[in-house]
Amino acid sequence: MPKGQPTVVPDDGLTTRQRRNRPLLMVNTGDGKGKSTAAFGLALRGWNQGWSVAVFQFVKSAKWRLGEQTAFETLADLHAERGTGGPIEWHKMGSGWSWSRKEGTEEDHAADALAGWREIQRRLAAEQHGLYVLDEFTYPIAWGWVDIDEVVDTLTSRPGHQHVMITGRRAHPKLVEVADLVTEMTKVKHPMDAGQKGQRGIEW
């Protein structure tokens, strides 16, 4: 897209403004590092625009506290105190989801994932947020915990102006097909290849 101009202008009857402002379904997938990091960068832009942002983490352990979570909770406080940016919510499946306060276990991960998806469906129907980040949501789909056809139907028929970003490896082909924006992170090199574990400020 030279100078930000699309190479193709479809004959869809929409104005440039209408086409530009359509809500997007986005997917960050692939084996490379940076899928969630890029999604959280997008969420930061949304916060700056005053959008209501909701992050749902489907796989990462509740024991892990990502640096992004602390940063976004600080921004949420700033919004509540001064009206700066937009409201932000951060929910982790591993802690039993914050709206249920139910501790998760290894045995009920599938049920917890489905409960998270049901909550997202409710919020989409209510047009509750401007941006949803469904972090590592490709895995519950791949493991059969959440039905891919239901996901596709819900996301493609969502009302209003709601952006959705999904991250995780091996995105389902049906999800890739209906998404508006798909980025595949390709690993070229990684410190773990040389036996180096994750470190502060880089992985969390």
DAWOMO-V985526 format. One record per pair of residues at least 4 apart in sequence whose ideal C-beta (glycine too) atoms are under 7 Angstrom apart, sorted by the first residue. I is the first residue (numbers start at 1). J is the second residue. Records with the same first field share a line. If there is no record, write none. Layout:
I=J ; J
This chain:
1=5 ; 6 ; 7
14=18 ; 19
15=19
16=20
17=21
23=161 ; 162 ; 163
24=163 ; 180 ; 181
25=155 ; 164 ; 178 ; 179 ; 180
26=164 ; 165 ; 179 ; 180 ; 181
27=166 ; 171 ; 175 ; 176 ; 179 ; 182
28=35 ; 38 ; 39 ; 165 ; 167 ; 183 ; 185
29=35 ; 138 ; 168 ; 169 ; 170 ; 171 ; 182 ; 184
30=35 ; 169 ; 184 ; 185 ; 186
31=169 ; 187
32=185 ; 186 ; 187
33=185 ; 187 ; 190
34=38 ; 185
35=39 ; 167 ; 168 ; 185
36=40 ; 135 ; 167
37=41
38=42
39=43 ; 133 ; 135 ; 165 ; 167
40=44 ; 68
41=45
42=46 ; 165
43=47 ; 53 ; 55 ; 131 ; 133
44=48
45=49
46=51 ; 53 ; 86 ; 130 ; 131
47=51 ; 53 ; 75 ; 85 ; 86 ; 88
48=85
49=86
50=85 ; 86
51=86 ; 130 ; 131
52=86 ; 87 ; 128 ; 129 ; 130
53=86 ; 88 ; 129 ; 130 ; 131
54=89 ; 123 ; 129 ; 132
55=89 ; 90 ; 91 ; 133 ; 135
56=91 ; 116 ; 120 ; 133 ; 134 ; 135
57=91 ; 92 ; 93 ; 135 ; 136
58=93 ; 113 ; 116 ; 134 ; 135 ; 136 ; 137 ; 139 ; 140
59=136 ; 139
60=64 ; 92 ; 94 ; 136
61=94
62=92 ; 94 ; 95 ; 104
64=204
65=69 ; 70
66=204
67=71 ; 204
68=72
69=73 ; 90
70=74
71=75
72=76 ; 88 ; 90
73=77 ; 90
74=78
75=79 ; 85 ; 88
76=80 ; 87 ; 88
77=81
78=82 ; 84 ; 85
79=83 ; 84 ; 85 ; 86 ; 87
91=97 ; 98
93=97 ; 104 ; 112 ; 113 ; 116
94=104
95=104
96=100 ; 101 ; 102 ; 103 ; 104 ; 112
97=112 ; 115 ; 116
99=119
100=115
104=108 ; 109 ; 112
108=112
109=113
110=114 ; 145
111=115
112=116
113=117 ; 140 ; 145 ; 146
114=118 ; 145 ; 146
115=119
116=120
117=121 ; 146
118=122
119=123
120=124 ; 132 ; 134
121=125 ; 154
122=126
123=128 ; 129
124=154 ; 158 ; 162
127=159 ; 160 ; 162
129=162
130=161 ; 162 ; 163
131=163
132=162 ; 164 ; 165
133=165
134=164 ; 165 ; 166
135=167
136=167 ; 168
137=141 ; 166 ; 168
138=142 ; 166 ; 168 ; 169 ; 170 ; 171 ; 172
139=143 ; 168
140=145 ; 146
141=146 ; 148 ; 151 ; 172
142=170 ; 172
146=151
147=151
148=152 ; 172 ; 174 ; 175
149=153
150=154
151=155 ; 175
152=156 ; 174 ; 175 ; 178
153=157
154=158
155=164
156=178
158=162
166=175
171=175 ; 176
173=177
174=178
175=179
176=182
189=193
191=196
192=196
198=202 ; 203
199=203
200=204
